[in-house]
């Protein structure tokens, strides 16, 4: 998952800069299924399924089932569809607060 990749990258950078080679554990706490696109890309996939279909694609690629809370999203109604460009974000937040 991307969180673990960032942690490992930071460890490598720290080791390069300091020469500290103390044995280290990088603990992964996030599910790779939260980052299907990034994980599939890291696994060499060139075509990534869209939306929840990426869960199935990652399951097929890894042999691991998607966590039930994520897989259960298929049964949920879409609640939010609005897309706001970055430069309009402040106005969008203000309108929600009114």
SULZIBEL-V340978 format. One record per residue. N is the residue number from 1. RES is the residue in one letter. SS is DSSP state (alpha for helix, beta for strand, coil for the rest). OMEGA is omega in degrees with one decimal (999 if undefined). BURIAL is # if it has 24 or more other C-alpha atoms within 12 Angstrom, else .. Layout:
((N & RES & SS & OMEGA & BURIAL) (N & RES & SS & OMEGA & BURIAL))
This chain:
((1 & X & coil & -173.8 & #) (2 & X & alpha & 178.5 & .) (3 & X & alpha & -179.3 & .) (4 & X & alpha & 178.1 & .) (5 & X & alpha & 178.1 & .) (6 & X & alpha & 179.1 & .) (7 & X & alpha & -179.6 & .) (8 & X & alpha & 177.6 & .) (9 & X & alpha & 178.4 & .) (10 & X & alpha & 177.4 & .) (11 & X & alpha & 179.0 & .) (12 & X & alpha & 178.8 & .) (13 & X & alpha & 178.3 & .) (14 & X & alpha & -179.3 & .) (15 & X & alpha & 178.5 & .) (16 & X & alpha & -175.3 & .) (17 & X & alpha & -173.2 & .) (18 & X & alpha & -175.1 & .) (19 & X & coil & 179.4 & .) (20 & X & coil & -179.5 & .) (21 & X & coil & 177.0 & .) (22 & X & coil & 175.9 & .) (23 & X & coil & -172.4 & .) (24 & X & coil & 174.6 & .) (25 & X & coil & 172.7 & .) (26 & X & coil & -176.1 & .) (27 & X & coil & 177.7 & .) (28 & X & coil & -179.4 & .) (29 & X & coil & -178.4 & .) (30 & X & coil & 177.5 & .) (31 & X & coil & 175.4 & #) (32 & X & alpha & 179.4 & #) (33 & X & alpha & 174.0 & #) (34 & X & alpha & -175.6 & #) (35 & X & alpha & -173.0 & #) (36 & X & alpha & -176.6 & #) (37 & X & alpha & -179.3 & #) (38 & X & alpha & -178.8 & #) (39 & X & alpha & 178.7 & #) (40 & X & alpha & 177.9 & #) (41 & X & alpha & 179.1 & .) (42 & X & alpha & 178.1 & .) (43 & X & coil & 175.5 & .) (44 & X & coil & 177.5 & .) (45 & X & coil & 179.8 & .) (46 & X & coil & 176.6 & .) (47 & X & coil & -177.1 & .) (48 & X & coil & 177.6 & #) (49 & X & coil & -179.4 & .) (50 & X & coil & 175.6 & .) (51 & X & coil & -176.6 & .) (52 & X & coil & 176.6 & #) (53 & X & alpha & 176.8 & .) (54 & X & alpha & 174.8 & #) (55 & X & alpha & 179.4 & #) (56 & X & alpha & -179.4 & #) (57 & X & alpha & 179.5 & #) (58 & X & alpha & 175.7 & #) (59 & X & alpha & 179.5 & .) (60 & X & alpha & -175.8 & .) (61 & X & alpha & -173.4 & .) (62 & X & alpha & -175.1 & .) (63 & X & coil & 179.7 & .) (64 & X & coil & 178.6 & .) (65 & X & coil & 174.6 & .) (66 & X & coil & 177.1 & #) (67 & X & coil & -176.7 & .) (68 & X & alpha & 179.9 & .) (69 & X & alpha & 178.7 & .) (70 & X & alpha & 178.7 & .) (71 & X & alpha & -179.9 & .) (72 & X & alpha & 178.7 & .) (73 & X & alpha & 179.4 & .) (74 & X & alpha & -177.4 & .) (75 & X & alpha & -176.4 & .) (76 & X & coil & 176.3 & .) (77 & X & coil & 175.8 & .) (78 & X & coil & -177.0 & .) (79 & X & coil & -174.4 & .) (80 & X & coil & 179.7 & .) (81 & X & coil & -177.1 & .) (82 & X & coil & 174.8 & .) (83 & X & coil & -178.3 & .) (84 & X & coil & 176.1 & .) (85 & X & coil & -175.4 & .) (86 & X & alpha & -176.8 & .) (87 & X & alpha & 179.5 & .) (88 & X & alpha & -173.8 & .) (89 & X & alpha & -178.7 & .) (90 & X & alpha & 178.9 & .) (91 & X & alpha & 179.7 & .) (92 & X & alpha & 179.0 & .) (93 & X & alpha & 178.7 & .) (94 & X & alpha & -178.6 & .) (95 & X & alpha & 177.6 & .) (96 & X & alpha & -178.5 & .) (97 & X & alpha & -177.6 & .) (98 & X & coil & 999 & .))
